Amino acid sequence: MILQAVLALLEKEVSFKKRITNIHSTNGDQNEPWFMRMNPNGTVPVLKDGDKIVCESDDIIDYIDRHYHSGFTLVPDKFSDAGKEVARLRDVFNNVQYEIITFGVIRNPELSVTGPKIPVSPAAMKKRIEMMLTSQTAYIKSMSERHPDLRDSYRAKLEAKTSRIQKTTDVDQIREAMKKCKVVFDDVEQLLGNLKKKYGIPDVWLVGPRFTAADVTFTILLHRLELLGLESRYFPQDKRPHIHDYYQRLLERKSLQEVLKEEKRIMVIMMSTMLKRKLPYVAAVVAIGVAIGAAFFTMKH
Ligand SMILES: N[C@@H](CCC(=O)N[C@@H](CS)C(=O)NCC(=O)O)C(=O)O
């Protein structure tokens, strides 16, 4: 998830340059040879720091935490109790099937409580998924033929992407992903309650009084569920008061406020680009681009 990396960069108060691309267009940066040479998985986000390239959100967060000592320590020593708990929780949150839930709920809005706040119609989402399975895959295939040195990476990407996207069209899999996500919320609710008792303070984070990488990952999950109009199912004040209160505290954090502002800025930029090109499904491209987004970061020294 791109926003995790952005949030971590903001929490660490490091400066960076960003390059934003629309991963849902046929030839988004992530499918281009220069990008595949940086990240053979062809996924975002990617961080470039001098000659060093880091792919995968978690690795990016670990890298900036290790190399930049401003802000909070997000990843405690992996042998400490806190470090082990951060790793455990990141694993739990990374196993939530974001893509299936996001695409699935937009396409089947009856699965949402208040309706997705992303202005994409189910029909536009259906077309978008079809486009991904047709023109995007055709583009990746053509690139694999034109760039023999990258053929294996393109082929692996094609396989992974097709199977991921196909899963988003199966309502049973969507419901299953949502059910599993609920179990995560039951566990976190209990965890926060226990931590409040243990530390005797009301404003605990997931591993204690300090904000860590586990909170970064959970923040973005909460934000995504809110965008999908699922907050009253997953963290309503009456049933999951600890998570509800945790999210209110998150919303007061400067880093998350910046991320939300950035999300809006990207929406405006993408909207005007799409309008200029007179592309169809403007709302779908813009909104999904924002929600799922895409970015490549370069550190400023
Ligand atoms: N585990 C990876 C997942 C990366 C990933 O799947 N990124 C998606 C966007 S959330 C992507 O780049 N999709 C574009 C594509 O597959 O063409 C990470 O956390 O960095």
The ligand as an SDF file (V2000), in Angstrom:
LIG
                    3D

 20 19  0  0  0  0  0  0  0  0999 V2000
    3.4120   -6.0220   -1.1750 N   0  0  0  0  0  0  0  0  0  0  0  0
    3.5460   -4.9120   -2.0700 C   0  0  0  0  0  0  0  0  0  0  0  0
    2.2720   -4.7810   -2.8540 C   0  0  0  0  0  0  0  0  0  0  0  0
    2.4630   -3.8340   -3.9950 C   0  0  0  0  0  0  0  0  0  0  0  0
    1.2380   -3.7770   -4.8830 C   0  0  0  0  0  0  0  0  0  0  0  0
    0.5360   -4.7820   -5.0680 O   0  0  0  0  0  0  0  0  0  0  0  0
    0.9690   -2.6050   -5.4320 N   0  0  0  0  0  0  0  0  0  0  0  0
   -0.1690   -2.4320   -6.3030 C   0  0  0  0  0  0  0  0  0  0  0  0
   -0.9370   -1.2000   -5.8540 C   0  0  0  0  0  0  0  0  0  0  0  0
   -1.5160   -1.3360   -4.2030 S   0  0  0  0  0  0  0  0  0  0  0  0
    0.3390   -2.1800   -7.7160 C   0  0  0  0  0  0  0  0  0  0  0  0
    1.4180   -1.6910   -7.9200 O   0  0  0  0  0  0  0  0  0  0  0  0
   -0.5010   -2.4670   -8.7020 N   0  0  0  0  0  0  0  0  0  0  0  0
   -0.2110   -2.1420  -10.0740 C   0  0  0  0  0  0  0  0  0  0  0  0
   -0.0240   -3.3290  -10.9530 C   0  0  0  0  0  0  0  0  0  0  0  0
   -0.0180   -4.4650  -10.4530 O   0  0  0  0  0  0  0  0  0  0  0  0
    0.1050   -3.0980  -12.1630 O   0  0  0  0  0  0  0  0  0  0  0  0
    3.8380   -3.6290   -1.2640 C   0  0  0  0  0  0  0  0  0  0  0  0
    3.3080   -3.5110   -0.1500 O   0  0  0  0  0  0  0  0  0  0  0  0
    4.5950   -2.7800   -1.7190 O   0  0  0  0  0  0  0  0  0  0  0  0
  1  2  1  0
  2  3  1  0
  2 18  1  0
  3  4  1  0
  4  5  1  0
  5  6  2  0
  5  7  1  0
  7  8  1  0
  8  9  1  0
  8 11  1  0
  9 10  1  0
 11 12  2  0
 11 13  1  0
 13 14  1  0
 14 15  1  0
 15 16  2  0
 15 17  1  0
 18 19  2  0
 18 20  1  0
M  END
$$$$
